[in-house]
């Protein structure tokens, strides 16, 4: 029976062969021949080698030109041509030998040249010396550092604070200390460069939402919520964060914090708030965006700010609950590996906090001056004013772009130079153009401080308007 079955199969195969179309048989024949060729052909051919003479080798080496390490940059590039400051960049600043009214430095509260701050820093310099020569974990923790951390926590009404020796590194170190690969960060498109570097270091999944657009943010959160429901096991181990600025340095806008807090609880995410431009500026006592909106600081998981603006020192800090802050002492790269803040700068920051606590009226005064400058600059020919009325660093952008970023920058630089010649110091907002995730348009930054008088403001506004009329015809 088995033999007869095999014969029957063979008969069927022969019959199918005769009934098959001609093109089918030709194609199968070609494939069979190709397989046979592949089986018996060599996998590679040996190429004839040619041995170079020593002279030919030397000629080739001499002709070879390596790729340039960096692209060519003209010596005329603005970043390579500095405006040199001599003396303190306080109310009056000397730039390239010319004394000007300062509308360029972030000395919002006028503490940079404050006599009390200088005396405190000088006393610390005599006691501790210039620097620390070691990170916090390697004999770089001085008593003045612990005092400053305690004072910052008390000022911000949080459990604990941690200080960094470099403002830029503060949020750039804090983000990757908590968010790792596999976690998700929702971040505003207008986020500053230090936040962008922190995102990059975290290696987390980054989801950008349109600037201050809570509907767009909620859309992203809803999409993520749907994904979490599909894979609850993964969702349980995935941390989610929202990262925003209090006052955005690139747009001079304020974040809609009340709406953000609602979304935080609705979608179970954490909020990191970068307050370098709002700390010492907003709120009745200068505590920032939370005080401005009347929101408990406990609603925010982490607050960071630098001490290089309102406090007029160097470095930065983070504050929040103790168990959150203590984690940075183990994982904050800028904290663990950089030399700690020079004691004299910590002492200067402490004295600045003393002044801020003793005279909270300076915050109302700053807000009043900001609103005055904002109102005066509106309607300037050819320029668009960007920012909320109470922002201390406003932006002036071209109303109509020339179509070329370089040309726009040159026009704005001409405006800055025009004002500088007339003893008003302004500055262009500078960006690393090839590095920025969302490159802001070129702008002139106008910085307001409490030291500027009515006469100073009027002179600066008139100078800007004259420059715009003369250059932006």
SEPADO-966753 format. One record per residue (C-alpha): residue number from 1; residue in one letter; x, y, z. Coordinates in nm, 2 decimals, always signed. Example, Ala and Ser with C-alpha at 12.3 -4.5 7.8 and 13.67 -1.06 7.14 Angstrom:
REC resi resn     xx     yy     zz
REC    1    A  +1.23  -0.45  +0.78
REC    2    S  +1.37  -0.11  +0.71
This chain:
REC resi resn     xx     yy     zz
REC    1    X  +0.00  +0.00  +0.00
REC    2    X  +0.28  +0.24  +0.09
REC    3    X  +0.46  +0.18  -0.25
REC    4    X  +0.14  +0.23  -0.45
REC    5    X  +0.08  +0.56  -0.26
REC    6    X  +0.43  +0.69  -0.35
REC    7    X  +0.37  +0.59  -0.72
REC    8    X  +0.04  +0.78  -0.71
REC    9    X  +0.21  +1.10  -0.58
REC   10    X  +0.48  +1.06  -0.85
REC   11    X  +0.21  +1.03  -1.12
REC   12    X  +0.04  +1.35  -0.99
REC   13    X  +0.36  +1.54  -1.00
REC   14    X  +0.43  +1.44  -1.36
REC   15    X  +0.08  +1.53  -1.46
REC   16    X  +0.11  +1.87  -1.29
REC   17    X  +0.43  +1.93  -1.47
REC   18    X  +0.27  +1.87  -1.81
REC   19    X  -0.03  +2.08  -1.73
REC   20    X  +0.17  +2.38  -1.59
REC   21    X  +0.20  +2.69  -1.82
REC   22    X  +0.52  +2.74  -2.01
REC   23    X  +0.61  +3.07  -1.84
REC   24    X  +0.58  +2.90  -1.50
REC   25    X  +0.83  +2.62  -1.60
REC   26    X  +1.07  +2.87  -1.75
REC   27    X  +1.07  +3.08  -1.43
REC   28    X  +1.13  +2.77  -1.21
REC   29    X  +1.41  +2.66  -1.44
REC   30    X  +1.58  +3.00  -1.41
REC   31    X  +1.55  +2.99  -1.03
REC   32    X  +1.70  +2.64  -1.01
REC   33    X  +2.00  +2.74  -1.23
REC   34    X  +2.05  +3.05  -1.01
REC   35    X  +2.05  +2.85  -0.69
REC   36    X  +2.31  +2.60  -0.84
REC   37    X  +2.53  +2.90  -0.95
REC   38    X  +2.52  +3.04  -0.60
REC   39    X  +2.61  +2.71  -0.44
REC   40    X  +2.92  +2.66  -0.66
REC   41    X  +3.04  +3.01  -0.71
REC   42    X  +3.30  +3.18  -0.49
REC   43    X  +3.17  +3.42  -0.23
REC   44    X  +3.44  +3.68  -0.32
REC   45    X  +3.70  +3.75  -0.57
REC   46    X  +4.06  +3.82  -0.49
REC   47    X  +4.16  +4.15  -0.63
REC   48    X  +4.51  +4.21  -0.75
REC   49    X  +4.71  +4.40  -0.50
REC   50    X  +4.94  +4.68  -0.59
REC   51    X  +5.22  +4.76  -0.35
REC   52    X  +5.29  +5.14  -0.32
REC   53    X  +5.64  +5.27  -0.33
REC   54    X  +5.76  +5.48  -0.04
REC   55    X  +5.75  +5.79  -0.25
REC   56    X  +5.39  +5.72  -0.35
REC   57    X  +5.30  +5.68  +0.01
REC   58    X  +5.46  +6.01  +0.11
REC   59    X  +5.29  +6.19  -0.18
REC   60    X  +4.95  +6.05  -0.07
REC   61    X  +5.01  +6.15  +0.29
REC   62    X  +5.11  +6.50  +0.18
REC   63    X  +4.80  +6.54  -0.04
REC   64    X  +4.56  +6.42  +0.23
REC   65    X  +4.36  +6.70  +0.39
REC   66    X  +4.16  +6.61  +0.71
REC   67    X  +3.80  +6.73  +0.76
REC   68    X  +3.80  +7.06  +0.97
REC   69    X  +3.74  +7.00  +1.34
REC   70    X  +3.48  +7.28  +1.34
REC   71    X  +3.31  +7.48  +1.06
REC   72    X  +3.47  +7.81  +0.96
REC   73    X  +3.36  +8.11  +1.15
REC   74    X  +3.43  +8.46  +1.03
REC   75    X  +3.63  +8.69  +1.27
REC   76    X  +3.34  +8.94  +1.22
REC   77    X  +3.10  +8.70  +1.39
REC   78    X  +2.92  +8.90  +1.67
REC   79    X  +3.01  +8.63  +1.93
REC   80    X  +3.38  +8.68  +1.87
REC   81    X  +3.36  +9.06  +1.91
REC   82    X  +3.30  +9.15  +2.27
REC   83    X  +3.17  +9.47  +2.43
REC   84    X  +3.41  +9.50  +2.72
REC   85    X  +3.28  +9.61  +3.06
REC   86    X  +3.51  +9.79  +3.31
REC   87    X  +3.36  +9.83  +3.66
REC   88    X  +3.05  +9.68  +3.81
REC   89    X  +2.75  +9.62  +3.58
REC   90    X  +2.52  +9.81  +3.81
REC   91    X  +2.29 +10.11  +3.74
REC   92    X  +2.56 +10.28  +3.53
REC   93    X  +2.79 +10.05  +3.33
REC   94    X  +3.10 +10.14  +3.14
REC   95    X  +3.11  +9.96  +2.81
REC   96    X  +3.41 +10.00  +2.57
REC   97    X  +3.51 +10.30  +2.78
REC   98    X  +3.17 +10.47  +2.75
REC   99    X  +2.94 +10.51  +3.06
REC  100    X  +2.58 +10.41  +2.99
REC  101    X  +2.25 +10.36  +3.17
REC  102    X  +2.23  +9.98  +3.22
REC  103    X  +1.92  +9.82  +3.05
REC  104    X  +2.11  +9.49  +2.98
REC  105    X  +2.22  +9.32  +3.30
REC  106    X  +1.98  +9.10  +3.51
REC  107    X  +2.04  +9.30  +3.83
REC  108    X  +1.67  +9.33  +3.89
REC  109    X  +1.68  +9.43  +4.26
REC  110    X  +2.00  +9.64  +4.23
REC  111    X  +2.19  +9.42  +4.47
REC  112    X  +2.50  +9.37  +4.26
REC  113    X  +2.67  +9.69  +4.39
REC  114    X  +2.49  +9.70  +4.72
REC  115    X  +2.72  +9.81  +5.00
REC  116    X  +2.59  +9.56  +5.26
REC  117    X  +2.63  +9.27  +5.01
REC  118    X  +2.98  +9.37  +4.93
REC  119    X  +3.08  +9.41  +5.30
REC  120    X  +2.95  +9.06  +5.37
REC  121    X  +3.13  +8.91  +5.07
REC  122    X  +3.45  +9.08  +5.16
REC  123    X  +3.44  +8.95  +5.52
REC  124    X  +3.38  +8.60  +5.39
REC  125    X  +3.67  +8.64  +5.14
REC  126    X  +3.90  +8.72  +5.43
REC  127    X  +3.78  +8.43  +5.64
REC  128    X  +3.76  +8.15  +5.38
REC  129    X  +3.97  +8.26  +5.08
REC  130    X  +3.87  +8.28  +4.72
REC  131    X  +3.74  +7.93  +4.62
REC  132    X  +3.67  +7.58  +4.76
REC  133    X  +3.89  +7.35  +4.54
REC  134    X  +3.65  +7.06  +4.60
REC  135    X  +3.30  +6.93  +4.54
REC  136    X  +3.05  +6.92  +4.83
REC  137    X  +3.14  +6.55  +4.91
REC  138    X  +3.51  +6.61  +4.92
REC  139    X  +3.57  +6.88  +5.18
REC  140    X  +3.38  +7.13  +4.97
REC  141    X  +3.10  +7.18  +5.22
REC  142    X  +3.15  +7.49  +5.43
REC  143    X  +2.93  +7.61  +5.71
REC  144    X  +2.82  +7.91  +5.50
REC  145    X  +2.68  +7.67  +5.23
REC  146    X  +2.46  +7.50  +5.49
REC  147    X  +2.35  +7.83  +5.62
REC  148    X  +2.25  +7.95  +5.27
REC  149    X  +2.06  +7.63  +5.20
REC  150    X  +1.87  +7.67  +5.53
REC  151    X  +1.79  +8.03  +5.45
REC  152    X  +1.67  +7.95  +5.10
REC  153    X  +1.44  +7.68  +5.23
REC  154    X  +1.30  +7.92  +5.50
REC  155    X  +1.26  +8.20  +5.24
REC  156    X  +1.07  +7.97  +5.00
REC  157    X  +0.88  +7.80  +5.28
REC  158    X  +0.99  +7.45  +5.18
REC  159    X  +1.14  +7.17  +5.38
REC  160    X  +1.49  +7.18  +5.22
REC  161    X  +1.71  +7.34  +4.96
REC  162    X  +2.03  +7.25  +4.78
REC  163    X  +2.27  +7.49  +4.62
REC  164    X  +2.48  +7.45  +4.30
REC  165    X  +2.79  +7.65  +4.21
REC  166    X  +2.67  +7.72  +3.85
REC  167    X  +2.33  +7.85  +3.76
REC  168    X  +2.31  +7.68  +3.42
REC  169    X  +2.39  +7.34  +3.57
REC  170    X  +2.11  +7.36  +3.83
REC  171    X  +1.81  +7.25  +3.63
REC  172    X  +2.04  +7.07  +3.38
REC  173    X  +2.15  +6.84  +3.67
REC  174    X  +1.81  +6.82  +3.85
REC  175    X  +1.61  +6.68  +3.56
REC  176    X  +1.84  +6.37  +3.49
REC  177    X  +1.86  +6.31  +3.86
REC  178    X  +1.50  +6.20  +3.86
REC  179    X  +1.40  +6.12  +3.50
REC  180    X  +1.57  +5.83  +3.34
REC  181    X  +1.55  +5.63  +3.02
REC  182    X  +1.20  +5.50  +2.98
REC  183    X  +1.04  +5.79  +3.17
REC  184    X  +0.84  +6.06  +2.99
REC  185    X  +0.88  +6.44  +3.01
REC  186    X  +0.62  +6.69  +2.87
REC  187    X  +0.79  +7.02  +2.81
REC  188    X  +0.70  +7.36  +2.67
REC  189    X  +0.85  +7.44  +2.33
REC  190    X  +0.99  +7.77  +2.47
REC  191    X  +1.19  +7.60  +2.74
REC  192    X  +1.54  +7.76  +2.79
REC  193    X  +1.86  +7.60  +2.69
REC  194    X  +1.96  +7.47  +3.03
REC  195    X  +1.63  +7.27  +3.05
REC  196    X  +1.70  +7.14  +2.70
REC  197    X  +2.04  +7.01  +2.82
REC  198    X  +1.88  +6.85  +3.12
REC  199    X  +1.63  +6.67  +2.89
REC  200    X  +1.91  +6.55  +2.67
REC  201    X  +2.11  +6.41  +2.97
REC  202    X  +1.80  +6.23  +3.10
REC  203    X  +1.76  +6.02  +2.79
REC  204    X  +1.39  +6.02  +2.86
REC  205    X  +1.11  +6.03  +2.60
REC  206    X  +1.05  +6.40  +2.54
REC  207    X  +0.71  +6.53  +2.43
REC  208    X  +0.69  +6.90  +2.34
REC  209    X  +0.37  +7.09  +2.37
REC  210    X  +0.30  +7.43  +2.21
REC  211    X  +0.41  +7.73  +2.42
REC  212    X  +0.17  +7.79  +2.71
REC  213    X  -0.10  +7.59  +2.52
REC  214    X  -0.28  +7.38  +2.79
REC  215    X  -0.51  +7.22  +2.53
REC  216    X  -0.21  +7.08  +2.34
REC  217    X  -0.06  +6.96  +2.67
REC  218    X  -0.38  +6.79  +2.77
REC  219    X  -0.40  +6.63  +2.42
REC  220    X  -0.05  +6.47  +2.48
REC  221    X  -0.15  +6.37  +2.83
REC  222    X  -0.47  +6.20  +2.71
REC  223    X  -0.28  +6.01  +2.44
REC  224    X  -0.03  +5.89  +2.70
REC  225    X  -0.31  +5.79  +2.94
REC  226    X  -0.47  +5.58  +2.66
REC  227    X  -0.13  +5.41  +2.60
REC  228    X  -0.10  +5.35  +2.98
REC  229    X  -0.43  +5.17  +2.99
REC  230    X  -0.32  +4.94  +2.71
REC  231    X  +0.00  +4.85  +2.90
REC  232    X  -0.07  +4.90  +3.27
REC  233    X  +0.24  +4.70  +3.37
REC  234    X  +0.47  +4.94  +3.19
REC  235    X  +0.27  +5.24  +3.31
REC  236    X  +0.33  +5.14  +3.67
REC  237    X  +0.71  +5.18  +3.64
REC  238    X  +0.71  +5.49  +3.40
REC  239    X  +0.75  +5.82  +3.57
REC  240    X  +0.59  +6.13  +3.40
REC  241    X  +0.70  +6.49  +3.44
REC  242    X  +0.59  +6.83  +3.32
REC  243    X  +0.88  +7.08  +3.29
REC  244    X  +0.80  +7.45  +3.26
REC  245    X  +0.95  +7.79  +3.34
REC  246    X  +0.78  +8.04  +3.57
REC  247    X  +0.87  +8.34  +3.36
REC  248    X  +1.01  +8.23  +3.03
REC  249    X  +1.34  +8.39  +2.95
REC  250    X  +1.30  +8.35  +2.57
REC  251    X  +0.94  +8.49  +2.55
REC  252    X  +0.89  +8.69  +2.88
REC  253    X  +0.56  +8.51  +2.93
REC  254    X  +0.43  +8.36  +3.25
REC  255    X  +0.33  +7.99  +3.27
REC  256    X  -0.04  +7.92  +3.35
REC  257    X  +0.04  +7.75  +3.68
REC  258    X  -0.32  +7.70  +3.81
REC  259    X  -0.41  +7.50  +3.49
REC  260    X  -0.08  +7.30  +3.52
REC  261    X  -0.16  +7.20  +3.87
REC  262    X  -0.51  +7.08  +3.77
REC  263    X  -0.35  +6.87  +3.49
REC  264    X  -0.10  +6.74  +3.74
REC  265    X  -0.36  +6.58  +3.96
REC  266    X  -0.59  +6.48  +3.67
REC  267    X  -0.32  +6.28  +3.49
REC  268    X  -0.09  +6.19  +3.78
REC  269    X  +0.22  +6.37  +3.67
REC  270    X  +0.49  +6.56  +3.85
REC  271    X  +0.57  +6.93  +3.79
REC  272    X  +0.93  +7.07  +3.78
REC  273    X  +0.93  +7.46  +3.78
REC  274    X  +1.23  +7.66  +3.67
REC  275    X  +1.21  +8.00  +3.83
REC  276    X  +1.53  +8.18  +3.74
REC  277    X  +1.35  +8.48  +3.60
REC  278    X  +1.07  +8.49  +3.85
REC  279    X  +1.25  +8.42  +4.18
REC  280    X  +1.30  +8.75  +4.36
REC  281    X  +1.07  +8.92  +4.11
REC  282    X  +0.71  +8.79  +4.14
REC  283    X  +0.49  +8.76  +4.44
REC  284    X  +0.44  +8.99  +4.74
REC  285    X  +0.76  +8.86  +4.90
REC  286    X  +0.95  +8.76  +4.58
REC  287    X  +0.89  +8.39  +4.62
REC  288    X  +0.80  +8.35  +4.25
REC  289    X  +0.52  +8.22  +4.04
REC  290    X  +0.36  +8.01  +4.32
REC  291    X  +0.32  +8.32  +4.54
REC  292    X  +0.21  +8.53  +4.24
REC  293    X  -0.08  +8.29  +4.17
REC  294    X  -0.15  +8.21  +4.54
REC  295    X  -0.07  +7.84  +4.50
REC  296    X  +0.08  +7.64  +4.78
REC  297    X  +0.45  +7.56  +4.70
REC  298    X  +0.38  +7.20  +4.81
REC  299    X  +0.18  +7.15  +4.49
REC  300    X  +0.50  +7.17  +4.30
REC  301    X  +0.73  +6.87  +4.31
REC  302    X  +1.06  +7.06  +4.25
REC  303    X  +1.15  +7.43  +4.21
REC  304    X  +1.48  +7.55  +4.07
REC  305    X  +1.63  +7.89  +4.02
REC  306    X  +1.96  +8.05  +3.97
REC  307    X  +2.11  +8.31  +4.20
REC  308    X  +2.26  +8.51  +3.92
REC  309    X  +1.97  +8.75  +3.85
REC  310    X  +1.77  +8.90  +4.14
REC  311    X  +2.02  +8.78  +4.41
REC  312    X  +2.31  +8.91  +4.21
REC  313    X  +2.55  +8.63  +4.31
REC  314    X  +2.65  +8.31  +4.13
REC  315    X  +2.51  +7.96  +4.13
REC  316    X  +2.16  +7.82  +4.17
REC  317    X  +1.94  +7.62  +4.40
REC  318    X  +1.66  +7.36  +4.41
REC  319    X  +1.40  +7.34  +4.68
REC  320    X  +1.11  +7.11  +4.78
REC  321    X  +1.05  +6.82  +5.02
REC  322    X  +1.35  +6.68  +5.20
REC  323    X  +1.33  +6.33  +5.05
REC  324    X  +1.32  +6.49  +4.70
REC  325    X  +1.61  +6.72  +4.76
REC  326    X  +1.83  +6.46  +4.93
REC  327    X  +1.82  +6.25  +4.62
REC  328    X  +2.01  +6.53  +4.43
REC  329    X  +2.29  +6.51  +4.68
REC  330    X  +2.35  +6.16  +4.55
REC  331    X  +2.26  +6.21  +4.18
REC  332    X  +2.29  +6.57  +4.09
REC  333    X  +2.59  +6.58  +3.85
REC  334    X  +2.66  +6.95  +3.90
REC  335    X  +2.64  +6.91  +4.27
REC  336    X  +2.85  +6.59  +4.30
REC  337    X  +3.13  +6.67  +4.06
REC  338    X  +3.18  +7.05  +4.05
REC  339    X  +3.37  +7.25  +4.30
REC  340    X  +3.13  +7.40  +4.55
REC  341    X  +3.01  +7.76  +4.55
REC  342    X  +3.29  +8.01  +4.67
REC  343    X  +3.20  +8.10  +5.03
REC  344    X  +3.21  +8.47  +4.96
REC  345    X  +2.93  +8.43  +4.70
REC  346    X  +2.73  +8.22  +4.94
REC  347    X  +2.77  +8.50  +5.20
REC  348    X  +2.66  +8.76  +4.94
REC  349    X  +2.35  +8.56  +4.86
REC  350    X  +2.26  +8.53  +5.23
REC  351    X  +2.29  +8.91  +5.27
REC  352    X  +2.08  +8.96  +4.96
REC  353    X  +1.81  +8.74  +5.11
REC  354    X  +1.83  +8.95  +5.43
REC  355    X  +1.76  +9.26  +5.23
REC  356    X  +1.47  +9.09  +5.04
REC  357    X  +1.31  +8.98  +5.37
REC  358    X  +1.36  +9.32  +5.54
REC  359    X  +1.22  +9.53  +5.25
REC  360    X  +0.95  +9.34  +5.05
REC  361    X  +0.84  +9.67  +4.90
REC  362    X  +1.12  +9.64  +4.65
REC  363    X  +0.91  +9.37  +4.46
REC  364    X  +0.62  +9.62  +4.42
REC  365    X  +0.86  +9.88  +4.31
REC  366    X  +1.01  +9.65  +4.05
REC  367    X  +0.67  +9.55  +3.92
REC  368    X  +0.57  +9.91  +3.89
REC  369    X  +0.88 +10.00  +3.69
REC  370    X  +0.83  +9.69  +3.46
REC  371    X  +0.47  +9.80  +3.38
REC  372    X  +0.59 +10.15  +3.31
REC  373    X  +0.86 +10.04  +3.07
REC  374    X  +0.62  +9.79  +2.90
REC  375    X  +0.36 +10.06  +2.84
REC  376    X  +0.62 +10.32  +2.72
REC  377    X  +0.77 +10.07  +2.46
REC  378    X  +0.44  +9.98  +2.30
REC  379    X  +0.38 +10.12  +1.95
REC  380    X  +0.75 +10.16  +1.87
REC  381    X  +0.79 +10.19  +1.49
REC  382    X  +0.89  +9.87  +1.32
REC  383    X  +0.93  +9.68  +1.65
REC  384    X  +0.70  +9.43  +1.83
REC  385    X  +0.71  +9.42  +2.21
REC  386    X  +0.70  +9.07  +2.35
REC  387    X  +0.63  +8.98  +2.72
REC  388    X  +0.39  +9.03  +3.00
REC  389    X  +0.38  +9.38  +3.16
REC  390    X  +0.54  +9.26  +3.49
REC  391    X  +0.83  +9.08  +3.33
REC  392    X  +1.17  +9.24  +3.41
REC  393    X  +1.33  +9.13  +3.08
REC  394    X  +1.12  +9.22  +2.78
REC  395    X  +1.19  +9.14  +2.41
REC  396    X  +1.18  +9.38  +2.11
REC  397    X  +1.14  +9.18  +1.78
REC  398    X  +1.12  +9.31  +1.43
REC  399    X  +0.76  +9.37  +1.33
REC  400    X  +0.85  +9.24  +0.98
REC  401    X  +1.13  +9.01  +0.92
REC  402    X  +1.36  +9.07  +0.62
REC  403    X  +1.34  +8.70  +0.54
REC  404    X  +1.70  +8.63  +0.65
REC  405    X  +1.79  +8.57  +1.02
REC  406    X  +2.14  +8.71  +0.97
REC  407    X  +1.99  +9.03  +0.82
REC  408    X  +1.74  +9.06  +1.11
REC  409    X  +2.03  +9.02  +1.36
REC  410    X  +2.23  +9.29  +1.18
REC  411    X  +1.94  +9.53  +1.19
REC  412    X  +1.88  +9.47  +1.56
REC  413    X  +2.26  +9.50  +1.63
REC  414    X  +2.25  +9.84  +1.45
REC  415    X  +1.97  +9.95  +1.69
REC  416    X  +2.18  +9.84  +1.99
REC  417    X  +2.49 +10.02  +1.86
REC  418    X  +2.28 +10.34  +1.80
REC  419    X  +2.16 +10.33  +2.16
REC  420    X  +2.51 +10.25  +2.29
REC  421    X  +2.65 +10.56  +2.12
REC  422    X  +2.39 +10.76  +2.31
REC  423    X  +2.48 +10.61  +2.64
REC  424    X  +2.20 +10.35  +2.67
REC  425    X  +2.31  +9.99  +2.71
REC  426    X  +2.09  +9.72  +2.56
REC  427    X  +2.17  +9.37  +2.44
REC  428    X  +2.08  +9.12  +2.18
REC  429    X  +1.93  +8.79  +2.30
REC  430    X  +2.20  +8.53  +2.20
REC  431    X  +2.13  +8.17  +2.12
REC  432    X  +2.33  +7.86  +2.01
REC  433    X  +2.14  +7.85  +1.68
REC  434    X  +2.24  +7.50  +1.58
REC  435    X  +2.17  +7.36  +1.92
REC  436    X  +1.83  +7.51  +2.01
REC  437    X  +1.53  +7.27  +1.97
REC  438    X  +1.30  +7.56  +1.88
REC  439    X  +1.50  +7.86  +1.79
REC  440    X  +1.34  +8.19  +1.91
REC  441    X  +1.33  +8.48  +1.66
REC  442    X  +1.61  +8.75  +1.70
REC  443    X  +1.53  +9.01  +1.96
REC  444    X  +1.67  +9.30  +2.17
REC  445    X  +1.64  +9.23  +2.54
REC  446    X  +1.53  +9.53  +2.76
REC  447    X  +1.60  +9.47  +3.13
REC  448    X  +1.43  +9.66  +3.40
REC  449    X  +1.58  +9.72  +3.75
REC  450    X  +1.46  +9.91  +4.06
REC  451    X  +1.76 +10.15  +4.02
REC  452    X  +1.64 +10.30  +3.69
REC  453    X  +1.48 +10.64  +3.74
REC  454    X  +1.19 +10.80  +3.55
REC  455    X  +1.45 +11.01  +3.37
REC  456    X  +1.65 +10.70  +3.28
REC  457    X  +1.35 +10.51  +3.14
REC  458    X  +1.23 +10.81  +2.94
REC  459    X  +1.58 +10.85  +2.79
REC  460    X  +1.60 +10.48  +2.70
REC  461    X  +1.25 +10.47  +2.54
REC  462    X  +1.32 +10.79  +2.34
REC  463    X  +1.65 +10.65  +2.22
REC  464    X  +1.50 +10.32  +2.11
REC  465    X  +1.22 +10.50  +1.93
REC  466    X  +1.47 +10.73  +1.75
REC  467    X  +1.69 +10.43  +1.66
REC  468    X  +1.38 +10.24  +1.52
REC  469    X  +1.27 +10.55  +1.31
REC  470    X  +1.62 +10.60  +1.18
REC  471    X  +1.72 +10.24  +1.10
REC  472    X  +1.38 +10.06  +1.03
REC  473    X  +1.25 +10.30  +0.76
